[in-house]
Amino acid sequence: AVVSTQSTGFKHALEAGEFDTAYRAMGDNPCSSQKHACLKRFVVVLVESGHAKRLVNYPYHGFQSELVSVIEFKARNSDLRTVSQKNYYNLLFAFHVKNKMYQHAAAAAYEHALRLHCELPGLESLQQQLHCY
């Protein structure tokens, strides 16, 4: 019953744009599988609604590695031809820098540049790669 209440509270808060309330409900959820599902939704909704900077500033105590996994998955499965403001590689980079994990940040930037090199042709690819280095 607690799991259902936390998940429902999370869903309604997220839909209402009450991100702090949604974050707390997600963190308080005792079921790890439900917490992970909420985390995935939290990431997508904040990024899609233009609140990626806000996403980086939450502490994620106890589930920071899960957050990184979610963002890495989204980044690696994104279509680089269509991303603009919703760039999960940039989000991953920012998260690592904020948490002083500079090697991880560099690895994310390098992976992004490598994918750009392999997947996008010509000048557009080079211009985007410039921002990775």
N, CA, C and O atoms as CSV, one atom per row, in Angstrom:
chain,resi,resn,atom,element,x,y,z
A,1,ALA,N,N,0.823,-1.193,0.000
A,1,ALA,CA,C,0.000,0.000,0.000
A,1,ALA,C,C,0.871,1.262,0.000
A,1,ALA,O,O,0.543,2.251,-0.657
A,2,VAL,N,N,1.994,1.218,0.751
A,2,VAL,CA,C,2.888,2.370,0.800
A,2,VAL,C,C,3.514,2.607,-0.569
A,2,VAL,O,O,3.649,3.747,-1.013
A,3,VAL,N,N,3.899,1.502,-1.239
A,3,VAL,CA,C,4.516,1.609,-2.563
A,3,VAL,C,C,3.553,2.267,-3.533
A,3,VAL,O,O,3.930,3.173,-4.277
A,4,SER,N,N,2.319,1.811,-3.523
A,4,SER,CA,C,1.306,2.363,-4.416
A,4,SER,C,C,1.062,3.835,-4.122
A,4,SER,O,O,0.925,4.639,-5.044
A,5,THR,N,N,1.008,4.191,-2.855
A,5,THR,CA,C,0.789,5.576,-2.464
A,5,THR,C,C,1.947,6.461,-2.924
A,5,THR,O,O,1.731,7.551,-3.454
A,6,GLN,N,N,3.190,5.980,-2.714
A,6,GLN,CA,C,4.357,6.754,-3.134
A,6,GLN,C,C,4.391,6.919,-4.646
A,6,GLN,O,O,4.672,8.009,-5.145
A,7,SER,N,N,4.107,5.846,-5.379
A,7,SER,CA,C,4.126,5.916,-6.838
A,7,SER,C,C,3.035,6.829,-7.370
A,7,SER,O,O,3.258,7.584,-8.317
A,8,THR,N,N,1.862,6.762,-6.766
A,8,THR,CA,C,0.755,7.625,-7.173
A,8,THR,C,C,1.077,9.083,-6.860
A,8,THR,O,O,0.840,9.969,-7.681
A,9,GLY,N,N,1.617,9.323,-5.670
A,9,GLY,CA,C,2.008,10.682,-5.299
A,9,GLY,C,C,3.066,11.225,-6.238
A,9,GLY,O,O,3.017,12.390,-6.631
A,10,PHE,N,N,4.023,10.382,-6.598
A,10,PHE,CA,C,5.070,10.769,-7.538
A,10,PHE,C,C,4.456,11.158,-8.880
A,10,PHE,O,O,4.765,12.214,-9.431
A,11,LYS,N,N,3.591,10.298,-9.394
A,11,LYS,CA,C,2.985,10.527,-10.705
A,11,LYS,C,C,2.221,11.845,-10.749
A,11,LYS,O,O,2.375,12.627,-11.687
A,12,HIS,N,N,1.400,12.088,-9.737
A,12,HIS,CA,C,0.590,13.308,-9.720
A,12,HIS,C,C,1.444,14.559,-9.548
A,12,HIS,O,O,1.185,15.582,-10.181
A,13,ALA,N,N,2.456,14.476,-8.697
A,13,ALA,CA,C,3.340,15.633,-8.500
A,13,ALA,C,C,4.107,15.942,-9.781
A,13,ALA,O,O,4.262,17.107,-10.149
A,14,LEU,N,N,4.582,14.912,-10.454
A,14,LEU,CA,C,5.335,15.115,-11.685
A,14,LEU,C,C,4.456,15.734,-12.766
A,14,LEU,O,O,4.880,16.653,-13.467
A,15,GLU,N,N,3.227,15.227,-12.898
A,15,GLU,CA,C,2.288,15.773,-13.882
A,15,GLU,C,C,1.943,17.231,-13.592
A,15,GLU,O,O,1.685,18.007,-14.512
A,16,ALA,N,N,1.939,17.601,-12.313
A,16,ALA,CA,C,1.609,18.973,-11.919
A,16,ALA,C,C,2.821,19.903,-11.985
A,16,ALA,O,O,2.706,21.104,-11.741
A,17,GLY,N,N,3.981,19.337,-12.317
A,17,GLY,CA,C,5.192,20.155,-12.375
A,17,GLY,C,C,5.776,20.460,-11.013
A,17,GLY,O,O,6.614,21.351,-10.877
A,18,GLU,N,N,5.339,19.726,-10.003
A,18,GLU,CA,C,5.867,19.883,-8.646
A,18,GLU,C,C,7.049,18.925,-8.483
A,18,GLU,O,O,6.935,17.866,-7.866
A,19,PHE,N,N,8.172,19.326,-9.048
A,19,PHE,CA,C,9.323,18.421,-9.155
A,19,PHE,C,C,9.944,18.077,-7.811
A,19,PHE,O,O,10.405,16.951,-7.624
A,20,ASP,N,N,9.970,19.014,-6.869
A,20,ASP,CA,C,10.528,18.723,-5.549
A,20,ASP,C,C,9.693,17.664,-4.826
A,20,ASP,O,O,10.236,16.752,-4.202
A,21,THR,N,N,8.381,17.796,-4.918
A,21,THR,CA,C,7.478,16.821,-4.302
A,21,THR,C,C,7.631,15.462,-4.972
A,21,THR,O,O,7.649,14.431,-4.299
A,22,ALA,N,N,7.738,15.460,-6.286
A,22,ALA,CA,C,7.924,14.204,-7.023
A,22,ALA,C,C,9.240,13.545,-6.627
A,22,ALA,O,O,9.298,12.330,-6.440
A,23,TYR,N,N,10.297,14.348,-6.499
A,23,TYR,CA,C,11.598,13.815,-6.099
A,23,TYR,C,C,11.518,13.150,-4.725
A,23,TYR,O,O,12.031,12.048,-4.532
A,24,ARG,N,N,10.875,13.822,-3.778
A,24,ARG,CA,C,10.746,13.252,-2.425
A,24,ARG,C,C,9.938,11.962,-2.451
A,24,ARG,O,O,10.308,10.988,-1.794
A,25,ALA,N,N,8.839,11.942,-3.201
A,25,ALA,CA,C,8.021,10.721,-3.285
A,25,ALA,C,C,8.810,9.585,-3.908
A,25,ALA,O,O,8.704,8.440,-3.471
A,26,MET,N,N,9.596,9.892,-4.919
A,26,MET,CA,C,10.426,8.881,-5.562
A,26,MET,C,C,11.456,8.345,-4.564
A,26,MET,O,O,11.634,7.132,-4.451
A,27,GLY,N,N,12.122,9.224,-3.854
A,27,GLY,CA,C,13.143,8.817,-2.888
A,27,GLY,C,C,12.584,8.037,-1.721
A,27,GLY,O,O,13.268,7.181,-1.159
A,28,ASP,N,N,11.344,8.322,-1.348
A,28,ASP,CA,C,10.708,7.639,-0.214
A,28,ASP,C,C,10.107,6.292,-0.584
A,28,ASP,O,O,9.672,5.543,0.291
A,29,ASN,N,N,10.081,5.981,-1.863
A,29,ASN,CA,C,9.471,4.722,-2.304
A,29,ASN,C,C,10.344,3.548,-1.845
A,29,ASN,O,O,11.515,3.475,-2.217
A,30,PRO,N,N,9.793,2.631,-1.044
A,30,PRO,CA,C,10.598,1.530,-0.512
A,30,PRO,C,C,10.882,0.412,-1.530
A,30,PRO,O,O,11.766,-0.416,-1.311
A,31,CYS,N,N,10.146,0.390,-2.619
A,31,CYS,CA,C,10.303,-0.666,-3.625
A,31,CYS,C,C,11.324,-0.218,-4.679
A,31,CYS,O,O,11.104,0.767,-5.383
A,32,SER,N,N,12.427,-0.942,-4.779
A,32,SER,CA,C,13.501,-0.513,-5.684
A,32,SER,C,C,13.073,-0.526,-7.148
A,32,SER,O,O,13.496,0.340,-7.914
A,33,SER,N,N,12.257,-1.470,-7.550
A,33,SER,CA,C,11.832,-1.501,-8.955
A,33,SER,C,C,10.911,-0.325,-9.276
A,33,SER,O,O,10.993,0.249,-10.361
A,34,GLN,N,N,10.037,0.034,-8.338
A,34,GLN,CA,C,9.169,1.192,-8.541
A,34,GLN,C,C,9.974,2.492,-8.502
A,34,GLN,O,O,9.697,3.426,-9.255
A,35,LYS,N,N,10.971,2.542,-7.616
A,35,LYS,CA,C,11.828,3.725,-7.533
A,35,LYS,C,C,12.564,3.911,-8.856
A,35,LYS,O,O,12.687,5.033,-9.348
A,36,HIS,N,N,13.057,2.809,-9.435
A,36,HIS,CA,C,13.773,2.889,-10.708
A,36,HIS,C,C,12.834,3.352,-11.827
A,36,HIS,O,O,13.217,4.179,-12.655
A,37,ALA,N,N,11.625,2.829,-11.852
A,37,ALA,CA,C,10.650,3.256,-12.872
A,37,ALA,C,C,10.328,4.744,-12.711
A,37,ALA,O,O,10.217,5.467,-13.701
A,38,CYS,N,N,10.181,5.195,-11.480
A,38,CYS,CA,C,9.918,6.616,-11.230
A,38,CYS,C,C,11.114,7.458,-11.654
A,38,CYS,O,O,10.945,8.536,-12.223
A,39,LEU,N,N,12.317,6.974,-11.380
A,39,LEU,CA,C,13.522,7.712,-11.744
A,39,LEU,C,C,13.618,7.899,-13.257
A,39,LEU,O,O,13.942,8.987,-13.733
A,40,LYS,N,N,13.337,6.844,-14.004
A,40,LYS,CA,C,13.365,6.945,-15.465
A,40,LYS,C,C,12.368,7.990,-15.945
A,40,LYS,O,O,12.687,8.803,-16.812
A,41,ARG,N,N,11.178,7.972,-15.393
A,41,ARG,CA,C,10.143,8.935,-15.784
A,41,ARG,C,C,10.540,10.359,-15.369
A,41,ARG,O,O,10.323,11.315,-16.113
A,42,PHE,N,N,11.119,10.484,-14.179
A,42,PHE,CA,C,11.563,11.777,-13.661
A,42,PHE,C,C,12.579,12.410,-14.613
A,42,PHE,O,O,12.479,13.592,-14.943
A,43,VAL,N,N,13.545,11.622,-15.046
A,43,VAL,CA,C,14.580,12.115,-15.959
A,43,VAL,C,C,13.953,12.589,-17.264
A,43,VAL,O,O,14.225,13.700,-17.718
A,44,VAL,N,N,13.126,11.761,-17.860
A,44,VAL,CA,C,12.521,12.093,-19.151
A,44,VAL,C,C,11.668,13.351,-19.049
A,44,VAL,O,O,11.782,14.247,-19.886
A,45,VAL,N,N,10.824,13.425,-18.040
A,45,VAL,CA,C,9.921,14.566,-17.921
A,45,VAL,C,C,10.704,15.863,-17.693
A,45,VAL,O,O,10.397,16.883,-18.311
A,46,LEU,N,N,11.702,15.836,-16.823
A,46,LEU,CA,C,12.462,17.060,-16.580
A,46,LEU,C,C,13.249,17.478,-17.806
A,46,LEU,O,O,13.309,18.668,-18.115
A,47,VAL,N,N,13.851,16.542,-18.507
A,47,VAL,CA,C,14.599,16.889,-19.719
A,47,VAL,C,C,13.654,17.405,-20.797
A,47,VAL,O,O,13.914,18.446,-21.402
A,48,GLU,N,N,12.570,16.696,-21.042
A,48,GLU,CA,C,11.631,17.080,-22.095
A,48,GLU,C,C,10.950,18.419,-21.803
A,48,GLU,O,O,10.563,19.134,-22.727
A,49,SER,N,N,10.806,18.754,-20.531
A,49,SER,CA,C,10.147,20.017,-20.184
A,49,SER,C,C,11.144,21.161,-19.999
A,49,SER,O,O,10.774,22.253,-19.569
A,50,GLY,N,N,12.408,20.901,-20.328
A,50,GLY,CA,C,13.414,21.961,-20.274
A,50,GLY,C,C,13.992,22.227,-18.896
A,50,GLY,O,O,14.534,23.305,-18.653
A,51,HIS,N,N,13.886,21.268,-17.993
A,51,HIS,CA,C,14.384,21.441,-16.628
A,51,HIS,C,C,15.594,20.551,-16.332
A,51,HIS,O,O,15.763,20.088,-15.204
A,52,ALA,N,N,16.425,20.317,-17.330
A,52,ALA,CA,C,17.590,19.443,-17.147
A,52,ALA,C,C,18.541,20.001,-16.088
A,52,ALA,O,O,19.112,19.236,-15.310
A,53,LYS,N,N,18.719,21.316,-16.050
A,53,LYS,CA,C,19.605,21.905,-15.032
A,53,LYS,C,C,19.107,21.591,-13.634
A,53,LYS,O,O,19.889,21.312,-12.726
A,54,ARG,N,N,17.811,21.642,-13.481
A,54,ARG,CA,C,17.223,21.330,-12.177
A,54,ARG,C,C,17.462,19.871,-11.815
A,54,ARG,O,O,17.705,19.544,-10.653
A,55,LEU,N,N,17.393,19.016,-12.792
A,55,LEU,CA,C,17.598,17.581,-12.594
A,55,LEU,C,C,18.971,17.303,-11.999
A,55,LEU,O,O,19.109,16.437,-11.135
A,56,VAL,N,N,19.974,18.022,-12.447
A,56,VAL,CA,C,21.350,17.824,-11.995
A,56,VAL,C,C,21.519,18.213,-10.526
A,56,VAL,O,O,22.401,17.680,-9.852
A,57,ASN,N,N,20.709,19.113,-10.027
A,57,ASN,CA,C,20.919,19.659,-8.683
A,57,ASN,C,C,20.327,18.843,-7.540
A,57,ASN,O,O,20.596,19.155,-6.380
A,58,TYR,N,N,19.541,17.824,-7.815
A,58,TYR,CA,C,19.038,16.984,-6.731
A,58,TYR,C,C,20.166,16.079,-6.225
A,58,TYR,O,O,21.054,15.717,-6.997
A,59,PRO,N,N,20.143,15.708,-4.935
A,59,PRO,CA,C,21.270,14.945,-4.381
A,59,PRO,C,C,21.326,13.452,-4.749
A,59,PRO,O,O,22.421,12.897,-4.839
A,60,TYR,N,N,20.205,12.804,-4.959
A,60,TYR,CA,C,20.154,11.386,-5.338
A,60,TYR,C,C,20.915,10.475,-4.381
A,60,TYR,O,O,21.588,9.540,-4.813
A,61,HIS,N,N,20.809,10.745,-3.096
A,61,HIS,CA,C,21.469,9.907,-2.094
A,61,HIS,C,C,20.930,8.482,-2.178
A,61,HIS,O,O,19.723,8.253,-2.101
A,62,GLY,N,N,21.836,7.545,-2.336
A,62,GLY,CA,C,21.445,6.143,-2.365
A,62,GLY,C,C,21.061,5.617,-3.737
A,62,GLY,O,O,20.942,4.405,-3.915
A,63,PHE,N,N,20.866,6.487,-4.703
A,63,PHE,CA,C,20.537,5.982,-6.040
A,63,PHE,C,C,21.181,6.819,-7.144
A,63,PHE,O,O,20.634,6.960,-8.237
A,64,GLN,N,N,22.346,7.365,-6.836
A,64,GLN,CA,C,23.098,8.146,-7.816
A,64,GLN,C,C,23.546,7.279,-8.992
A,64,GLN,O,O,23.473,7.711,-10.142
A,65,SER,N,N,24.006,6.065,-8.713
A,65,SER,CA,C,24.457,5.193,-9.809
A,65,SER,C,C,23.300,4.792,-10.717
A,65,SER,O,O,23.486,4.610,-11.920
A,66,GLU,N,N,22.110,4.655,-10.145
A,66,GLU,CA,C,20.932,4.361,-10.967
A,66,GLU,C,C,20.614,5.530,-11.892
A,66,GLU,O,O,20.258,5.331,-13.053
A,67,LEU,N,N,20.742,6.749,-11.372
A,67,LEU,CA,C,20.510,7.928,-12.196
A,67,LEU,C,C,21.491,7.958,-13.363
A,67,LEU,O,O,21.097,8.199,-14.504
A,68,VAL,N,N,22.758,7.714,-13.079
A,68,VAL,CA,C,23.773,7.718,-14.132
A,68,VAL,C,C,23.437,6.658,-15.180
A,68,VAL,O,O,23.566,6.907,-16.378
A,69,SER,N,N,23.011,5.491,-14.738
A,69,SER,CA,C,22.635,4.423,-15.680
A,69,SER,C,C,21.476,4.840,-16.577
A,69,SER,O,O,21.479,4.557,-17.775
A,70,VAL,N,N,20.493,5.507,-15.999
A,70,VAL,CA,C,19.338,5.959,-16.779
A,70,VAL,C,C,19.781,6.991,-17.820
A,70,VAL,O,O,19.389,6.906,-18.983
A,71,ILE,N,N,20.588,7.955,-17.406
A,71,ILE,CA,C,21.029,8.998,-18.339
A,71,ILE,C,C,21.940,8.408,-19.410
A,71,ILE,O,O,21.834,8.771,-20.581
A,72,GLU,N,N,22.834,7.501,-19.021
A,72,GLU,CA,C,23.711,6.850,-20.010
A,72,GLU,C,C,22.889,6.087,-21.041
A,72,GLU,O,O,23.169,6.157,-22.238
A,73,PHE,N,N,21.885,5.366,-20.583
A,73,PHE,CA,C,21.028,4.616,-21.501
A,73,PHE,C,C,20.335,5.563,-22.479
A,73,PHE,O,O,20.301,5.308,-23.683
A,74,LYS,N,N,19.785,6.656,-21.952
A,74,LYS,CA,C,19.102,7.624,-22.819
A,74,LYS,C,C,20.089,8.250,-23.808
A,74,LYS,O,O,19.755,8.437,-24.978
A,75,ALA,N,N,21.284,8.570,-23.355
A,75,ALA,CA,C,22.290,9.176,-24.232
A,75,ALA,C,C,22.690,8.204,-25.337
A,75,ALA,O,O,22.738,8.576,-26.509
A,76,ARG,N,N,22.972,6.980,-24.969
A,76,ARG,CA,C,23.459,5.992,-25.937
A,76,ARG,C,C,22.394,5.571,-26.936
A,76,ARG,O,O,22.712,5.077,-28.017
A,77,ASN,N,N,21.145,5.764,-26.581
A,77,ASN,CA,C,20.063,5.384,-27.482
A,77,ASN,C,C,19.411,6.583,-28.155
A,77,ASN,O,O,18.371,6.445,-28.799
A,78,SER,N,N,20.008,7.743,-28.011
A,78,SER,CA,C,19.445,8.939,-28.638
A,78,SER,C,C,19.890,9.028,-30.093
A,78,SER,O,O,20.964,8.556,-30.467
A,79,ASP,N,N,19.044,9.638,-30.891
A,79,ASP,CA,C,19.357,9.893,-32.291
A,79,ASP,C,C,20.079,11.225,-32.359
A,79,ASP,O,O,19.466,12.274,-32.158
A,80,LEU,N,N,21.353,11.197,-32.635
A,80,LEU,CA,C,22.170,12.410,-32.614
A,80,LEU,C,C,21.789,13.404,-33.706
A,80,LEU,O,O,22.161,14.575,-33.633
A,81,ARG,N,N,21.055,12.950,-34.711
A,81,ARG,CA,C,20.627,13.859,-35.780
A,81,ARG,C,C,19.495,14.756,-35.327
A,81,ARG,O,O,19.280,15.815,-35.918
A,82,THR,N,N,18.769,14.365,-34.299
A,82,THR,CA,C,17.588,15.126,-33.890
A,82,THR,C,C,17.738,15.803,-32.535
A,82,THR,O,O,16.865,16.581,-32.150
A,83,VAL,N,N,18.807,15.536,-31.803
A,83,VAL,CA,C,18.940,16.158,-30.481
A,83,VAL,C,C,19.374,17.603,-30.618
A,83,VAL,O,O,20.154,17.958,-31.502
A,84,SER,N,N,18.863,18.411,-29.740
A,84,SER,CA,C,19.291,19.808,-29.700
A,84,SER,C,C,19.432,20.194,-28.231
A,84,SER,O,O,20.485,19.974,-27.631
A,85,GLN,N,N,18.400,20.760,-27.658
A,85,GLN,CA,C,18.445,21.138,-26.243
A,85,GLN,C,C,18.302,19.918,-25.332
A,85,GLN,O,O,18.648,19.984,-24.153
A,86,LYS,N,N,17.802,18.824,-25.861
A,86,LYS,CA,C,17.550,17.638,-25.048
A,86,LYS,C,C,18.688,16.631,-25.219
A,86,LYS,O,O,18.465,15.471,-25.564
A,87,ASN,N,N,19.890,17.092,-24.973
A,87,ASN,CA,C,21.066,16.264,-25.178
A,87,ASN,C,C,21.441,15.573,-23.867
A,87,ASN,O,O,21.890,16.216,-22.918
A,88,TYR,N,N,21.251,14.267,-23.832
A,88,TYR,CA,C,21.528,13.506,-22.619
A,88,TYR,C,C,23.027,13.403,-22.343
A,88,TYR,O,O,23.426,13.239,-21.190
A,89,TYR,N,N,23.853,13.494,-23.362
A,89,TYR,CA,C,25.301,13.511,-23.118
A,89,TYR,C,C,25.699,14.769,-22.352
A,89,TYR,O,O,26.515,14.702,-21.433
A,90,ASN,N,N,25.136,15.901,-22.718
A,90,ASN,CA,C,25.433,17.143,-22.000
A,90,ASN,C,C,24.953,17.056,-20.554
A,90,ASN,O,O,25.626,17.531,-19.639
A,91,LEU,N,N,23.802,16.455,-20.358
A,91,LEU,CA,C,23.269,16.259,-19.014
A,91,LEU,C,C,24.198,15.365,-18.198
A,91,LEU,O,O,24.493,15.666,-17.041
A,92,LEU,N,N,24.651,14.287,-18.785
A,92,LEU,CA,C,25.556,13.370,-18.103
A,92,LEU,C,C,26.862,14.078,-17.740
A,92,LEU,O,O,27.370,13.933,-16.627
A,93,PHE,N,N,27.392,14.837,-18.679
A,93,PHE,CA,C,28.609,15.600,-18.441
A,93,PHE,C,C,28.410,16.567,-17.266
A,93,PHE,O,O,29.238,16.621,-16.356
A,94,ALA,N,N,27.320,17.320,-17.290
A,94,ALA,CA,C,27.037,18.301,-16.236
A,94,ALA,C,C,26.881,17.628,-14.878
A,94,ALA,O,O,27.365,18.138,-13.868
A,95,PHE,N,N,26.218,16.502,-14.856
A,95,PHE,CA,C,26.019,15.784,-13.595
A,95,PHE,C,C,27.360,15.353,-13.007
A,95,PHE,O,O,27.604,15.522,-11.813
A,96,HIS,N,N,28.221,14.800,-13.845
A,96,HIS,CA,C,29.529,14.345,-13.366
A,96,HIS,C,C,30.387,15.522,-12.896
A,96,HIS,O,O,31.054,15.427,-11.866
A,97,VAL,N,N,30.376,16.612,-13.630
A,97,VAL,CA,C,31.164,17.781,-13.225
A,97,VAL,C,C,30.646,18.330,-11.892
A,97,VAL,O,O,31.434,18.650,-11.003
A,98,LYS,N,N,29.332,18.436,-11.757
A,98,LYS,CA,C,28.761,18.948,-10.508
A,98,LYS,C,C,29.185,18.091,-9.321
A,98,LYS,O,O,29.387,18.604,-8.220
A,99,ASN,N,N,29.317,16.799,-9.543
A,99,ASN,CA,C,29.687,15.872,-8.478
A,99,ASN,C,C,31.189,15.597,-8.418
A,99,ASN,O,O,31.641,14.661,-7.759
A,100,LYS,N,N,31.948,16.434,-9.124
A,100,LYS,CA,C,33.412,16.375,-9.118
A,100,LYS,C,C,33.965,15.021,-9.576
A,100,LYS,O,O,35.005,14.566,-9.099
A,101,MET,N,N,33.264,14.405,-10.490
A,101,MET,CA,C,33.721,13.140,-11.087
A,101,MET,C,C,34.209,13.453,-12.500
A,101,MET,O,O,33.557,13.127,-13.492
A,102,TYR,N,N,35.359,14.088,-12.558
A,102,TYR,CA,C,35.859,14.659,-13.803
A,102,TYR,C,C,36.243,13.603,-14.838
A,102,TYR,O,O,36.071,13.831,-16.035
A,103,GLN,N,N,36.754,12.465,-14.406
A,103,GLN,CA,C,37.087,11.413,-15.373
A,103,GLN,C,C,35.827,10.878,-16.043
A,103,GLN,O,O,35.820,10.601,-17.242
A,104,HIS,N,N,34.771,10.736,-15.265
A,104,HIS,CA,C,33.499,10.283,-15.843
A,104,HIS,C,C,32.939,11.330,-16.801
A,104,HIS,O,O,32.389,10.989,-17.848
A,105,ALA,N,N,33.080,12.596,-16.442
A,105,ALA,CA,C,32.622,13.684,-17.320
A,105,ALA,C,C,33.392,13.654,-18.638
A,105,ALA,O,O,32.804,13.792,-19.711
A,106,ALA,N,N,34.703,13.476,-18.552
A,106,ALA,CA,C,35.526,13.414,-19.765
A,106,ALA,C,C,35.147,12.215,-20.619
A,106,ALA,O,O,35.109,12.310,-21.845
A,107,ALA,N,N,34.867,11.090,-19.979
A,107,ALA,CA,C,34.475,9.889,-20.722
A,107,ALA,C,C,33.145,10.109,-21.446
A,107,ALA,O,O,32.973,9.651,-22.575
A,108,ALA,N,N,32.208,10.804,-20.805
A,108,ALA,CA,C,30.919,11.090,-21.443
A,108,ALA,C,C,31.110,12.004,-22.648
A,108,ALA,O,O,30.505,11.782,-23.697
A,109,ALA,N,N,31.944,13.026,-22.505
A,109,ALA,CA,C,32.210,13.947,-23.612
A,109,ALA,C,C,32.907,13.226,-24.758
A,109,ALA,O,O,32.590,13.454,-25.926
A,110,TYR,N,N,33.846,12.363,-24.428
A,110,TYR,CA,C,34.565,11.614,-25.453
A,110,TYR,C,C,33.614,10.671,-26.199
A,110,TYR,O,O,33.663,10.586,-27.426
A,111,GLU,N,N,32.761,9.972,-25.471
A,111,GLU,CA,C,31.798,9.066,-26.103
A,111,GLU,C,C,30.867,9.846,-27.030
A,111,GLU,O,O,30.558,9.393,-28.132
A,112,HIS,N,N,30.427,11.007,-26.582
A,112,HIS,CA,C,29.553,11.847,-27.400
A,112,HIS,C,C,30.269,12.244,-28.694
A,112,HIS,O,O,29.704,12.126,-29.782
A,113,ALA,N,N,31.497,12.709,-28.575
A,113,ALA,CA,C,32.269,13.122,-29.754
A,113,ALA,C,C,32.502,11.946,-30.700
A,113,ALA,O,O,32.410,12.099,-31.918
A,114,LEU,N,N,32.799,10.796,-30.151
A,114,LEU,CA,C,33.031,9.603,-30.970
A,114,LEU,C,C,31.771,9.209,-31.740
A,114,LEU,O,O,31.836,8.874,-32.923
A,115,ARG,N,N,30.640,9.251,-31.069
A,115,ARG,CA,C,29.382,8.950,-31.761
A,115,ARG,C,C,29.082,9.968,-32.840
A,115,ARG,O,O,28.633,9.608,-33.928
A,116,LEU,N,N,29.325,11.240,-32.549
A,116,LEU,CA,C,29.118,12.277,-33.567
A,116,LEU,C,C,29.990,11.998,-34.793
A,116,LEU,O,O,29.528,12.099,-35.930
A,117,HIS,N,N,31.237,11.652,-34.554
A,117,HIS,CA,C,32.175,11.356,-35.641
A,117,HIS,C,C,31.685,10.181,-36.497
A,117,HIS,O,O,31.791,10.209,-37.723
A,118,CYS,N,N,31.158,9.169,-35.846
A,118,CYS,CA,C,30.728,7.955,-36.550
A,118,CYS,C,C,29.352,8.072,-37.192
A,118,CYS,O,O,29.090,7.438,-38.214
A,119,GLU,N,N,28.471,8.877,-36.601
A,119,GLU,CA,C,27.068,8.866,-37.020
A,119,GLU,C,C,26.612,10.084,-37.812
A,119,GLU,O,O,25.604,10.013,-38.516
A,120,LEU,N,N,27.320,11.187,-37.715
A,120,LEU,CA,C,26.911,12.391,-38.442
A,120,LEU,C,C,27.963,12.744,-39.487
A,120,LEU,O,O,29.163,12.652,-39.227
A,121,PRO,N,N,27.510,13.145,-40.658
A,121,PRO,CA,C,28.471,13.491,-41.712
A,121,PRO,C,C,28.914,14.950,-41.654
A,121,PRO,O,O,28.195,15.818,-41.159
A,122,GLY,N,N,30.098,15.193,-42.166
A,122,GLY,CA,C,30.567,16.520,-42.522
A,122,GLY,C,C,30.682,17.573,-41.468
A,122,GLY,O,O,30.997,17.307,-40.308
A,123,LEU,N,N,30.415,18.798,-41.910
A,123,LEU,CA,C,30.624,19.991,-41.110
A,123,LEU,C,C,29.763,20.017,-39.850
A,123,LEU,O,O,30.222,20.439,-38.788
A,124,GLU,N,N,28.523,19.568,-39.968
A,124,GLU,CA,C,27.639,19.549,-38.794
A,124,GLU,C,C,28.251,18.714,-37.678
A,124,GLU,O,O,28.229,19.111,-36.513
A,125,SER,N,N,28.790,17.567,-38.034
A,125,SER,CA,C,29.429,16.707,-37.047
A,125,SER,C,C,30.625,17.396,-36.410
A,125,SER,O,O,30.792,17.353,-35.191
A,126,LEU,N,N,31.453,18.028,-37.225
A,126,LEU,CA,C,32.633,18.704,-36.697
A,126,LEU,C,C,32.274,19.846,-35.762
A,126,LEU,O,O,32.923,20.046,-34.736
A,127,GLN,N,N,31.229,20.600,-36.125
A,127,GLN,CA,C,30.806,21.712,-35.275
A,127,GLN,C,C,30.312,21.211,-33.921
A,127,GLN,O,O,30.593,21.814,-32.885
A,128,GLN,N,N,29.577,20.108,-33.940
A,128,GLN,CA,C,29.091,19.556,-32.672
A,128,GLN,C,C,30.213,18.914,-31.873
A,128,GLN,O,O,30.228,18.996,-30.645
A,129,GLN,N,N,31.158,18.272,-32.565
A,129,GLN,CA,C,32.283,17.665,-31.868
A,129,GLN,C,C,33.124,18.716,-31.138
A,129,GLN,O,O,33.683,18.446,-30.076
A,130,LEU,N,N,33.204,19.889,-31.706
A,130,LEU,CA,C,33.959,20.982,-31.104
A,130,LEU,C,C,33.497,21.268,-29.694
A,130,LEU,O,O,34.309,21.600,-28.830
A,131,HIS,N,N,32.191,21.143,-29.446
A,131,HIS,CA,C,31.639,21.413,-28.131
A,131,HIS,C,C,31.929,20.288,-27.132
A,131,HIS,O,O,31.749,20.463,-25.927
A,132,CYS,N,N,32.372,19.149,-27.629
A,132,CYS,CA,C,32.669,18.017,-26.750
A,132,CYS,C,C,34.081,18.088,-26.173
A,132,CYS,O,O,34.365,17.490,-25.136
A,133,TYR,N,N,34.951,18.815,-26.844
A,133,TYR,CA,C,36.359,18.827,-26.421
A,133,TYR,C,C,36.719,20.060,-25.663
A,133,TYR,O,O,37.866,20.213,-25.242
